[in-house]
Amino acid sequence: DEALVLRTIDGSAVGQKRVPKLTNRWATYGRNILAWDTASIRIDGKSRLARSVWLADAWTDEELWKSTYTRDARGVVFDEDKVAIFEPADGMLQVISLKDGKQLLTQHLPQAPNNVEHIVVRSVNGQLMVMLNEVHKSQRTSAQPPVATNAIANGMLYAVRNDGELLWPSPVVLDRYYFVEHQPIHSPVWVFHRVGQTNLKSAKRYYSVLAIDIRNGRPLLDEHLTAAQQRPMTCSVVGDRHEVTLDFA
């Protein structure tokens, strides 16, 4: 593909530059393009598919960063200017800046799920919250989001300091929970919930809520109610008293 370069002052054309095709472009930051491709490589005498990911300056054609991962690797762009990639083969998390291609951190995530479907990364109070979501397993109970737009949290949750150090002694296990929407950005508590029913003959509906102190990974609330909540739960912070209030109304 080709990109048309325009002058910001008057919009006049400066020239054209070749760029990765649309299906292989992952994200952009200024004139930097994050792209990926799949190729066959030989490992221990066997041909295997691998994914190459790179960041390049579209104007100068300078390659700012490049790395190769297995096809099971998962990544996400967050904070508009960073990409996080998790490699299941060795359990390593890598964060790269889209500004200049510099590696911001690398850390091994222990007890990672076997089949990571996608990852979620959020910056909160000087640390990264990393969610490794795994593929759903067949269970004796089913669970759905209380609100259709709630993001799933099913797997392992980690807290990583900006220098790469793990902040919790072990990850928090989340079993088919969903992230409560519109939680305060700087809240020290993350709240998850779910509704569902058992798959037994005498099926029972339930509503569960789980509140995690993200400073240490400890559960503050872990409730399972037999009557399913019909309206979405809301979360608010009372700043003057430094309290987190859960509103079930």
Accessible surface in RSA format (square Angstrom, percent):
REM  Atomic radii and reference values for relative SASA: ProtOr
REM  Chains: A
REM  Algorithm: Lee & Richards
REM  Probe-radius: 1.40
REM  Slices: 20
REM RES _ NUM      All-atoms   Total-Side   Main-Chain    Non-polar    All polar
REM                ABS   REL    ABS   REL    ABS   REL    ABS   REL    ABS   REL
RES ASP A   1    75.12  52.6  49.69  49.5  25.43  60.1  21.70  51.1  53.42  53.3
RES GLU A   2   104.06  59.7  71.34  54.0  32.72  77.9  21.14  40.9  82.91  67.7
RES ALA A   3    35.89  33.0  30.20  46.6   5.69  12.9  35.89  50.5   0.00   0.0
RES LEU A   4   104.48  58.2  76.15  54.5  28.33  71.2  76.15  53.5  28.33  76.2
RES VAL A   5    42.53  28.0  38.62  35.0   3.91   9.4  42.53  37.0   0.00   0.0
RES LEU A   6    94.66  52.7  75.99  54.4  18.66  46.9  75.99  53.4  18.66  50.2
RES ARG A   7   114.12  47.9 109.01  55.6   5.12  12.2  25.13  34.3  88.99  53.9
RES THR A   8   140.01  99.6 103.01 104.4  37.00  88.2  86.62 116.3  53.39  80.7
RES ILE A   9   156.45  89.0 123.19  91.8  33.27  80.2 129.03  92.9  27.42  74.4
RES ASP A  10    97.91  68.6  60.48  60.2  37.43  88.5  39.75  93.6  58.15  58.0
RES GLY A  11    43.63  53.8   0.00   N/A  43.63  53.8  25.28  69.4  18.36  41.1
RES SER A  12    47.71  40.3  37.68  50.3  10.03  23.1  44.61  95.0   3.10   4.3
RES ALA A  13    69.21  63.6  40.16  62.0  29.05  66.1  40.16  56.6  29.05  77.0
RES VAL A  14    63.56  41.8  31.78  28.8  31.78  76.6  35.41  30.8  28.14  76.3
RES GLY A  15    27.21  33.6   0.00   N/A  27.21  33.6  27.15  74.5   0.06   0.1
RES GLN A  16   114.89  64.2  86.92  63.5  27.97  66.6  20.24  43.1  94.65  71.8
RES LYS A  17    55.95  27.3  52.83  32.4   3.12   7.4  18.80  16.9  37.15  39.6
RES ARG A  18   176.90  74.3 161.90  82.5  15.00  35.7  70.03  95.7 106.87  64.8
RES VAL A  19    16.82  11.1   6.24   5.7  10.57  25.5  10.79   9.4   6.02  16.3
RES PRO A  20    36.58  26.7  24.00  21.9  12.58  45.7  35.86  29.6   0.72   4.4
RES LYS A  21   122.18  59.6 118.01  72.4   4.17   9.9  60.89  54.8  61.29  65.3
RES LEU A  22   123.39  68.7 117.05  83.7   6.34  15.9 117.05  82.2   6.34  17.1
RES THR A  23   103.77  73.8  84.43  85.6  19.34  46.1  85.80 115.2  17.98  27.2
RES ASN A  24    13.68   9.4  13.68  13.2   0.00   0.0   4.88  11.7   8.80   8.5
RES ARG A  25    73.62  30.9  53.63  27.3  19.99  47.6   8.86  12.1  64.77  39.3
RES TRP A  26    84.97  34.1  57.95  28.1  27.02  63.4  43.70  23.3  41.28  67.0
RES ALA A  27    21.96  20.2  10.99  17.0  10.97  24.9  21.73  30.6   0.23   0.6
RES THR A  28    84.54  60.1  64.12  65.0  20.42  48.7  32.10  43.1  52.44  79.3
RES TYR A  29    80.40  37.5  75.70  43.1   4.70  12.2  48.86  36.7  31.54  38.9
RES GLY A  30    76.92  94.9   0.00   N/A  76.92  94.9  43.89 120.4  33.03  74.0
RES ARG A  31   132.18  55.5 118.61  60.5  13.57  32.3  53.79  73.5  78.38  47.5
RES ASN A  32    12.81   8.8  12.76  12.3   0.05   0.1   0.46   1.1  12.35  11.9
RES ILE A  33    16.84   9.6  16.84  12.5   0.00   0.0  16.84  12.1   0.00   0.0
RES LEU A  34     0.47   0.3   0.34   0.2   0.13   0.3   0.34   0.2   0.13   0.4
RES ALA A  35     0.00   0.0   0.00   0.0   0.00   0.0   0.00   0.0   0.00   0.0
RES TRP A  36    83.93  33.7  83.93  40.6   0.00   0.0  70.67  37.7  13.26  21.5
RES ASP A  37    69.21  48.5  68.82  68.5   0.40   0.9   7.56  17.8  61.66  61.5
RES THR A  38    55.75  39.7  35.61  36.1  20.14  48.0  30.50  41.0  25.26  38.2
RES ALA A  39    55.07  50.6  47.52  73.3   7.55  17.2  54.92  77.3   0.15   0.4
RES SER A  40    70.83  59.9  41.46  55.3  29.37  67.6  33.64  71.6  37.19  52.1
RES ILE A  41    64.88  36.9  59.63  44.4   5.25  12.6  64.88  46.7   0.00   0.0
RES ARG A  42   170.18  71.5 139.55  71.1  30.63  72.9  68.91  94.2 101.27  61.4
RES ILE A  43    68.30  38.9  65.16  48.5   3.14   7.6  68.30  49.2   0.00   0.0
RES ASP A  44   132.12  92.6  91.02  90.6  41.11  97.2  37.95  89.3  94.18  93.9
RES GLY A  45    54.70  67.5   0.00   N/A  54.70  67.5  31.64  86.8  23.05  51.6
RES LYS A  46   131.58  64.2 127.94  78.5   3.64   8.7  77.78  70.0  53.81  57.3
RES SER A  47    70.06  59.2  41.34  55.2  28.73  66.2  27.40  58.4  42.66  59.8
RES ARG A  48   115.28  48.4 108.99  55.6   6.29  15.0  39.85  54.5  75.43  45.7
RES LEU A  49    85.18  47.4  72.85  52.1  12.33  31.0  72.85  51.2  12.33  33.2
RES ALA A  50     5.88   5.4   5.01   7.7   0.87   2.0   5.16   7.3   0.71   1.9
RES ARG A  51    75.86  31.9  75.86  38.7   0.00   0.0  18.03  24.6  57.83  35.1
RES SER A  52    23.48  19.8  23.18  30.9   0.30   0.7   5.93  12.6  17.55  24.6
RES VAL A  53     8.01   5.3   8.01   7.3   0.00   0.0   8.01   7.0   0.00   0.0
RES TRP A  54    50.05  20.1  50.05  24.2   0.00   0.0  38.34  20.4  11.71  19.0
RES LEU A  55     1.15   0.6   1.15   0.8   0.00   0.0   1.15   0.8   0.00   0.0
RES ALA A  56    21.11  19.4  21.11  32.6   0.00   0.0  21.11  29.7   0.00   0.0
RES ASP A  57    12.90   9.0  12.58  12.5   0.31   0.7   0.04   0.1  12.86  12.8
RES ALA A  58    20.03  18.4  13.39  20.7   6.64  15.1  20.03  28.2   0.00   0.0
RES TRP A  59    91.18  36.6  87.93  42.6   3.25   7.6  58.56  31.2  32.62  52.9
RES THR A  60    72.47  51.5  42.95  43.5  29.52  70.4  50.54  67.9  21.92  33.1
RES ASP A  61    95.45  66.9  69.17  68.8  26.28  62.1  31.31  73.7  64.14  64.0
RES GLU A  62   100.10  57.5  92.26  69.8   7.84  18.7  34.83  67.4  65.26  53.3
RES GLU A  63    98.44  56.5  73.67  55.7  24.77  59.0  24.02  46.5  74.43  60.8
RES LEU A  64    47.59  26.5  22.81  16.3  24.78  62.3  26.27  18.4  21.32  57.4
RES TRP A  65    30.96  12.4  22.47  10.9   8.48  19.9  25.83  13.8   5.13   8.3
RES LYS A  66   110.76  54.0  83.27  51.1  27.48  65.4  30.15  27.1  80.61  85.9
RES SER A  67    31.56  26.7  23.61  31.5   7.96  18.3  11.49  24.5  20.07  28.1
RES THR A  68    73.93  52.6  48.87  49.5  25.06  59.7  28.36  38.1  45.57  68.9
RES TYR A  69    17.15   8.0  12.31   7.0   4.84  12.6  17.11  12.9   0.04   0.1
RES THR A  70    49.78  35.4  47.57  48.2   2.21   5.3  47.91  64.4   1.87   2.8
RES ARG A  71   135.96  57.1 132.18  67.4   3.78   9.0  24.57  33.6 111.40  67.5
RES ASP A  72    79.96  56.0  79.20  78.8   0.76   1.8  13.85  32.6  66.11  65.9
RES ALA A  73    12.09  11.1   4.51   7.0   7.58  17.2   4.74   6.7   7.35  19.5
RES ARG A  74    73.22  30.7  69.44  35.4   3.77   9.0  21.90  29.9  51.31  31.1
RES GLY A  75    30.24  37.3   0.00   N/A  30.24  37.3   0.22   0.6  30.02  67.2
RES VAL A  76    39.87  26.2  37.49  33.9   2.38   5.7  39.87  34.6   0.00   0.0
RES VAL A  77    45.16  29.7  25.58  23.2  19.58  47.2  25.58  22.2  19.58  53.1
RES PHE A  78    13.82   6.9   7.02   4.3   6.80  17.7  13.82   8.4   0.00   0.0
RES ASP A  79    68.12  47.7  36.33  36.2  31.79  75.2  22.46  52.9  45.66  45.5
RES GLU A  80   145.75  83.7 131.04  99.1  14.71  35.0  52.50 101.5  93.25  76.1
RES ASP A  81    18.58  13.0  18.44  18.4   0.14   0.3   2.21   5.2  16.37  16.3
RES LYS A  82    50.22  24.5  50.22  30.8   0.00   0.0  30.85  27.8  19.38  20.6
RES VAL A  83     0.05   0.0   0.00   0.0   0.05   0.1   0.00   0.0   0.05   0.1
RES ALA A  84     0.00   0.0   0.00   0.0   0.00   0.0   0.00   0.0   0.00   0.0
RES ILE A  85     5.89   3.4   5.24   3.9   0.65   1.6   5.24   3.8   0.65   1.8
RES PHE A  86     0.40   0.2   0.40   0.2   0.00   0.0   0.40   0.2   0.00   0.0
RES GLU A  87    17.53  10.1  17.53  13.3   0.00   0.0  14.72  28.5   2.81   2.3
RES PRO A  88    41.02  29.9  17.93  16.3  23.09  83.9  19.46  16.1  21.56 134.0
RES ALA A  89    79.27  72.9  33.13  51.1  46.14 105.0  46.28  65.2  32.99  87.4
RES ASP A  90    80.98  56.7  63.74  63.4  17.24  40.8  41.68  98.1  39.30  39.2
RES GLY A  91     7.53   9.3   0.00   N/A   7.53   9.3   6.58  18.1   0.95   2.1
RES MET A  92    61.08  31.6  59.92  39.7   1.16   2.8  48.70  41.4  12.37  16.4
RES LEU A  93     0.21   0.1   0.21   0.2   0.00   0.0   0.21   0.1   0.00   0.0
RES GLN A  94    31.32  17.5  30.98  22.6   0.33   0.8   8.40  17.9  22.92  17.4
RES VAL A  95     1.52   1.0   1.52   1.4   0.00   0.0   1.52   1.3   0.00   0.0
RES ILE A  96     0.49   0.3   0.49   0.4   0.00   0.0   0.49   0.4   0.00   0.0
RES SER A  97     8.78   7.4   8.78  11.7   0.00   0.0   4.29   9.1   4.49   6.3
RES LEU A  98     1.58   0.9   1.58   1.1   0.00   0.0   1.58   1.1   0.00   0.0
RES LYS A  99   114.18  55.7  96.34  59.1  17.84  42.5  43.38  39.0  70.80  75.4
RES ASP A 100    62.59  43.8  50.53  50.3  12.06  28.5  27.88  65.6  34.71  34.6
RES GLY A 101     6.80   8.4   0.00   N/A   6.80   8.4   0.72   2.0   6.08  13.6
RES LYS A 102   135.70  66.2 129.78  79.6   5.92  14.1  80.51  72.5  55.19  58.8
RES GLN A 103    95.62  53.5  65.23  47.7  30.39  72.4  19.50  41.5  76.12  57.7
RES LEU A 104    77.97  43.4  54.98  39.3  22.98  57.8  57.78  40.6  20.19  54.3
RES LEU A 105    10.71   6.0   3.06   2.2   7.65  19.2  10.71   7.5   0.00   0.0
RES THR A 106    65.87  46.8  50.04  50.7  15.83  37.7  41.51  55.8  24.36  36.8
RES GLN A 107    40.95  22.9  38.62  28.2   2.33   5.6   2.34   5.0  38.61  29.3
RES HIS A 108    85.72  46.8  83.69  58.2   2.03   5.2  51.93  53.5  33.79  39.3
RES LEU A 109     1.54   0.9   0.00   0.0   1.54   3.9   0.00   0.0   1.54   4.1
RES PRO A 110    39.63  28.9  38.29  34.9   1.34   4.9  39.63  32.7   0.00   0.0
RES GLN A 111   111.84  62.5  83.58  61.1  28.26  67.3  46.61  99.2  65.23  49.5
RES ALA A 112    31.63  29.1  10.49  16.2  21.14  48.1  10.49  14.8  21.14  56.0
RES PRO A 113    16.09  11.7   1.51   1.4  14.57  53.0  10.95   9.0   5.14  31.9
RES ASN A 114   137.93  95.1 111.32 107.6  26.61  64.1  26.97  64.9 110.96 107.2
RES ASN A 115    96.30  66.4  90.36  87.3   5.95  14.3  16.93  40.7  79.37  76.7
RES VAL A 116     8.79   5.8   0.02   0.0   8.77  21.1   0.02   0.0   8.77  23.8
RES GLU A 117    88.69  50.9  77.72  58.8  10.97  26.1  25.63  49.6  63.06  51.5
RES HIS A 118    67.06  36.7  66.35  46.1   0.71   1.8  52.03  53.6  15.03  17.5
RES ILE A 119     5.77   3.3   0.00   0.0   5.77  13.9   0.00   0.0   5.77  15.6
RES VAL A 120    44.71  29.4  44.25  40.1   0.46   1.1  44.53  38.7   0.18   0.5
RES VAL A 121     7.96   5.2   0.20   0.2   7.76  18.7   0.20   0.2   7.76  21.0
RES ARG A 122    92.16  38.7  89.09  45.4   3.06   7.3  33.19  45.4  58.97  35.7
RES SER A 123    48.69  41.1  29.83  39.8  18.86  43.4  27.76  59.1  20.93  29.3
RES VAL A 124     7.60   5.0   6.00   5.4   1.60   3.9   7.40   6.4   0.20   0.5
RES ASN A 125    80.37  55.4  42.90  41.5  37.47  90.2  35.36  85.1  45.02  43.5
RES GLY A 126    49.98  61.6   0.00   N/A  49.98  61.6  30.80  84.5  19.18  43.0
RES GLN A 127    18.85  10.5  18.02  13.2   0.83   2.0   2.00   4.3  16.84  12.8
RES LEU A 128     7.86   4.4   7.86   5.6   0.00   0.0   7.86   5.5   0.00   0.0
RES MET A 129     2.06   1.1   0.12   0.1   1.94   4.6   0.17   0.1   1.89   2.5
RES VAL A 130     0.00   0.0   0.00   0.0   0.00   0.0   0.00   0.0   0.00   0.0
RES MET A 131    10.59   5.5  10.57   7.0   0.02   0.0   9.98   8.5   0.60   0.8
RES LEU A 132     0.00   0.0   0.00   0.0   0.00   0.0   0.00   0.0   0.00   0.0
RES ASN A 133     1.23   0.8   1.23   1.2   0.00   0.0   1.23   3.0   0.00   0.0
RES GLU A 134    36.20  20.8  34.53  26.1   1.67   4.0   0.77   1.5  35.43  28.9
RES VAL A 135    73.37  48.3  70.83  64.1   2.54   6.1  70.89  61.6   2.48   6.7
RES HIS A 136    86.21  47.1  66.85  46.5  19.35  49.5  51.90  53.5  34.30  39.9
RES LYS A 137   132.78  64.8 116.50  71.5  16.28  38.8  73.28  66.0  59.50  63.4
RES SER A 138   120.08 101.5  79.96 106.7  40.12  92.4  55.34 117.8  64.74  90.7
RES GLN A 139    76.07  42.5  55.43  40.5  20.64  49.1   7.10  15.1  68.97  52.3
RES ARG A 140   171.82  72.1 165.13  84.2   6.69  15.9  79.33 108.4  92.49  56.1
RES THR A 141    40.32  28.7  37.59  38.1   2.74   6.5  29.26  39.3  11.06  16.7
RES SER A 142    35.01  29.6  30.28  40.4   4.73  10.9  29.68  63.2   5.33   7.5
RES ALA A 143    14.13  13.0   0.00   0.0  14.13  32.1   0.00   0.0  14.13  37.4
RES GLN A 144    82.75  46.3  82.57  60.3   0.18   0.4  46.04  98.0  36.72  27.8
RES PRO A 145    40.34  29.4  29.03  26.5  11.31  41.1  29.03  24.0  11.31  70.3
RES PRO A 146    29.50  21.5   1.88   1.7  27.62 100.4   4.48   3.7  25.02 155.5
RES VAL A 147    39.45  26.0  35.81  32.4   3.63   8.8  39.45  34.3   0.00   0.0
RES ALA A 148    98.15  90.2  64.55  99.6  33.60  76.4  69.13  97.4  29.02  76.9
RES THR A 149    98.96  70.4  74.60  75.6  24.36  58.1  77.98 104.7  20.98  31.7
RES ASN A 150    11.60   8.0   1.56   1.5  10.04  24.2   0.00   0.0  11.60  11.2
RES ALA A 151    48.70  44.8  38.63  59.6  10.07  22.9  47.12  66.4   1.58   4.2
RES ILE A 152    43.49  24.7  35.46  26.4   8.02  19.3  35.46  25.5   8.02  21.8
RES ALA A 153     3.47   3.2   3.47   5.4   0.00   0.0   3.47   4.9   0.00   0.0
RES ASN A 154     9.02   6.2   9.02   8.7   0.00   0.0   0.62   1.5   8.40   8.1
RES GLY A 155     2.84   3.5   0.00   N/A   2.84   3.5   2.46   6.8   0.38   0.9
RES MET A 156    32.36  16.8  32.36  21.4   0.00   0.0  32.36  27.5   0.00   0.0
RES LEU A 157     1.15   0.6   1.15   0.8   0.00   0.0   1.15   0.8   0.00   0.0
RES TYR A 158     5.12   2.4   4.20   2.4   0.93   2.4   5.12   3.9   0.00   0.0
RES ALA A 159     1.29   1.2   0.00   0.0   1.29   2.9   0.00   0.0   1.29   3.4
RES VAL A 160     0.00   0.0   0.00   0.0   0.00   0.0   0.00   0.0   0.00   0.0
RES ARG A 161    99.89  41.9  99.89  50.9   0.00   0.0  34.28  46.8  65.61  39.8
RES ASN A 162    85.58  59.0  73.98  71.5  11.60  27.9  31.06  74.7  54.52  52.7
RES ASP A 163    94.65  66.3  59.88  59.6  34.77  82.2  45.59 107.3  49.05  48.9
RES GLY A 164     2.78   3.4   0.00   N/A   2.78   3.4   2.78   7.6   0.00   0.0
RES GLU A 165    87.28  50.1  82.13  62.1   5.15  12.3  32.11  62.1  55.17  45.0
RES LEU A 166    49.85  27.8  35.28  25.2  14.58  36.6  35.28  24.8  14.58  39.2
RES LEU A 167    58.31  32.5  33.09  23.7  25.22  63.4  36.76  25.8  21.54  58.0
RES TRP A 168    15.74   6.3   4.45   2.2  11.29  26.5   6.04   3.2   9.70  15.7
RES PRO A 169   134.48  98.0  92.26  84.1  42.22 153.5 105.64  87.2  28.84 179.2
RES SER A 170    54.76  46.3  47.00  62.7   7.75  17.9  21.26  45.3  33.50  46.9
RES PRO A 171    13.60   9.9   1.16   1.1  12.44  45.2   2.09   1.7  11.51  71.5
RES VAL A 172    19.12  12.6  14.70  13.3   4.42  10.6  19.12  16.6   0.00   0.0
RES VAL A 173    97.33  64.0  79.63  72.1  17.70  42.7  79.63  69.2  17.70  48.0
RES LEU A 174     2.12   1.2   0.00   0.0   2.12   5.3   0.00   0.0   2.12   5.7
RES ASP A 175    58.61  41.1  56.29  56.0   2.32   5.5  26.46  62.3  32.15  32.1
RES ARG A 176    18.43   7.7  18.43   9.4   0.00   0.0   6.93   9.5  11.49   7.0
RES TYR A 177    11.32   5.3  11.32   6.4   0.00   0.0   8.16   6.1   3.16   3.9
RES TYR A 178    18.87   8.8  18.87  10.7   0.00   0.0   7.75   5.8  11.13  13.7
RES PHE A 179    21.47  10.7  21.17  13.1   0.30   0.8  21.17  12.8   0.30   0.9
RES VAL A 180     1.40   0.9   1.36   1.2   0.03   0.1   1.40   1.2   0.00   0.0
RES GLU A 181    58.99  33.9  49.72  37.6   9.27  22.1  20.79  40.2  38.19  31.2
RES HIS A 182   168.68  92.2 133.87  93.0  34.82  89.1 104.51 107.7  64.18  74.7
RES GLN A 183    21.85  12.2   3.66   2.7  18.18  43.3   3.74   8.0  18.11  13.7
RES PRO A 184    42.58  31.0  27.12  24.7  15.46  56.2  39.07  32.3   3.51  21.8
RES ILE A 185   129.97  74.0 117.26  87.4  12.71  30.6 124.07  89.3   5.90  16.0
RES HIS A 186   132.91  72.6 119.64  83.2  13.27  33.9  91.74  94.6  41.17  47.9
RES SER A 187     2.38   2.0   0.14   0.2   2.24   5.2   1.82   3.9   0.57   0.8
RES PRO A 188    37.50  27.3  37.35  34.0   0.15   0.5  37.50  31.0   0.00   0.0
RES VAL A 189    10.45   6.9  10.37   9.4   0.09   0.2  10.37   9.0   0.09   0.2
RES TRP A 190    19.44   7.8  19.44   9.4   0.00   0.0  13.96   7.4   5.49   8.9
RES VAL A 191     0.00   0.0   0.00   0.0   0.00   0.0   0.00   0.0   0.00   0.0
RES PHE A 192     3.69   1.8   3.69   2.3   0.00   0.0   3.69   2.2   0.00   0.0
RES HIS A 193     1.01   0.6   1.01   0.7   0.00   0.0   0.96   1.0   0.05   0.1
RES ARG A 194    26.41  11.1  26.41  13.5   0.00   0.0   0.07   0.1  26.34  16.0
RES VAL A 195    15.60  10.3  15.60  14.1   0.00   0.0  15.60  13.6   0.00   0.0
RES GLY A 196     0.45   0.6   0.00   N/A   0.45   0.6   0.45   1.2   0.00   0.0
RES GLN A 197    67.48  37.7  67.48  49.3   0.00   0.0   7.21  15.4  60.27  45.7
RES THR A 198    29.89  21.3  29.54  29.9   0.35   0.8  28.67  38.5   1.22   1.8
RES ASN A 199    86.97  60.0  53.11  51.3  33.86  81.5  29.53  71.1  57.44  55.5
RES LEU A 200    88.65  49.4  78.20  55.9  10.44  26.3  82.00  57.6   6.64  17.9
RES LYS A 201   218.20 106.4 177.49 108.9  40.71  96.9 129.10 116.2  89.10  94.9
RES SER A 202    82.50  69.7  68.23  91.1  14.26  32.9  54.74 116.6  27.75  38.9
RES ALA A 203    53.20  48.9  24.27  37.4  28.94  65.8  24.43  34.4  28.78  76.2
RES LYS A 204   138.61  67.6 134.65  82.6   3.96   9.4  80.71  72.6  57.91  61.7
RES ARG A 205   120.86  50.7 113.91  58.1   6.95  16.5  54.50  74.5  66.35  40.2
RES TYR A 206    32.20  15.0  32.20  18.3   0.00   0.0  30.88  23.2   1.32   1.6
RES TYR A 207     0.86   0.4   0.86   0.5   0.00   0.0   0.86   0.6   0.00   0.0
RES SER A 208     0.03   0.0   0.03   0.0   0.00   0.0   0.00   0.0   0.03   0.0
RES VAL A 209     1.20   0.8   1.20   1.1   0.00   0.0   1.20   1.0   0.00   0.0
RES LEU A 210    12.89   7.2  12.89   9.2   0.00   0.0  12.89   9.1   0.00   0.0
RES ALA A 211     3.78   3.5   3.78   5.8   0.00   0.0   3.78   5.3   0.00   0.0
RES ILE A 212     1.79   1.0   1.79   1.3   0.00   0.0   1.79   1.3   0.00   0.0
RES ASP A 213     8.11   5.7   8.11   8.1   0.00   0.0   0.00   0.0   8.11   8.1
RES ILE A 214     2.43   1.4   2.43   1.8   0.00   0.0   2.43   1.7   0.00   0.0
RES ARG A 215   155.46  65.3 134.86  68.7  20.60  49.0  59.87  81.8  95.59  57.9
RES ASN A 216    55.94  38.6  47.75  46.1   8.19  19.7  24.42  58.8  31.52  30.5
RES GLY A 217    12.01  14.8   0.00   N/A  12.01  14.8   2.49   6.8   9.53  21.3
RES ARG A 218   162.58  68.3 161.26  82.2   1.32   3.1  44.18  60.4 118.40  71.8
RES PRO A 219    86.49  63.0  66.88  61.0  19.61  71.3  66.90  55.2  19.59 121.8
RES LEU A 220   102.35  57.0  67.91  48.6  34.44  86.6  71.64  50.3  30.71  82.6
RES LEU A 221    52.36  29.2  47.78  34.2   4.57  11.5  51.93  36.5   0.42   1.1
RES ASP A 222    81.79  57.3  57.48  57.2  24.32  57.5  15.49  36.5  66.30  66.1
RES GLU A 223    77.57  44.5  76.72  58.0   0.85   2.0  14.89  28.8  62.68  51.2
RES HIS A 224   102.33  55.9  74.94  52.1  27.39  70.1  58.12  59.9  44.21  51.4
RES LEU A 225    82.05  45.7  78.67  56.3   3.39   8.5  82.05  57.6   0.00   0.0
RES THR A 226   110.57  78.6 100.91 102.3   9.66  23.0  71.12  95.5  39.45  59.6
RES ALA A 227    79.56  73.1  64.67  99.8  14.89  33.9  72.76 102.5   6.80  18.0
RES ALA A 228    15.78  14.5   1.44   2.2  14.34  32.6   1.44   2.0  14.34  38.0
RES GLN A 229    46.55  26.0  34.67  25.3  11.88  28.3   5.06  10.8  41.49  31.5
RES GLN A 230   150.48  84.1 119.06  87.0  31.41  74.8  59.00 125.6  91.48  69.4
RES ARG A 231   159.49  67.0 157.34  80.2   2.14   5.1  57.17  78.1 102.31  62.0
RES PRO A 232    65.33  47.6  62.57  57.0   2.76  10.0  62.72  51.8   2.61  16.2
RES MET A 233     6.19   3.2   0.00   0.0   6.19  14.7   0.00   0.0   6.19   8.2
RES THR A 234    69.68  49.6  67.95  68.9   1.72   4.1  64.32  86.4   5.36   8.1
RES CYS A 235    11.02   8.3   0.03   0.0  10.99  25.8   0.13   0.3  10.89  11.7
RES SER A 236    56.49  47.7  54.67  73.0   1.82   4.2  41.95  89.3  14.54  20.4
RES VAL A 237    56.52  37.2  29.74  26.9  26.78  64.5  29.79  25.9  26.73  72.5
RES VAL A 238    46.83  30.8  42.74  38.7   4.09   9.9  46.83  40.7   0.00   0.0
RES GLY A 239    48.05  59.3   0.00   N/A  48.05  59.3  33.23  91.2  14.82  33.2
RES ASP A 240   140.22  98.2 110.54 110.0  29.69  70.2  33.58  79.0 106.65 106.4
RES ARG A 241   152.99  64.2 132.91  67.8  20.08  47.8  59.86  81.8  93.14  56.4
RES HIS A 242   166.48  91.0 133.46  92.8  33.03  84.5  95.15  98.1  71.34  83.0
RES GLU A 243    77.85  44.7  73.33  55.5   4.52  10.8  28.74  55.6  49.11  40.1
RES VAL A 244    43.37  28.5  14.52  13.1  28.85  69.5  14.52  12.6  28.85  78.2
RES THR A 245    56.12  39.9  52.96  53.7   3.16   7.5  47.12  63.3   9.00  13.6
RES LEU A 246    36.66  20.4  16.55  11.8  20.11  50.6  16.55  11.6  20.11  54.1
RES ASP A 247    63.42  44.4  59.80  59.5   3.62   8.6  16.92  39.8  46.50  46.4
RES PHE A 248    74.74  37.4  65.20  40.4   9.54  24.8  65.49  39.7   9.26  26.5
RES ALA A 249    79.40  73.0  51.32  79.2  28.08  63.9  65.66  92.5  13.74  36.4
END  Absolute sums over single chains surface
CHAIN  1 A    14240.4      11337.6       2902.8       7639.6       6600.8
END  Absolute sums over all chains
TOTAL         14240.4      11337.6       2902.8       7639.6       6600.8
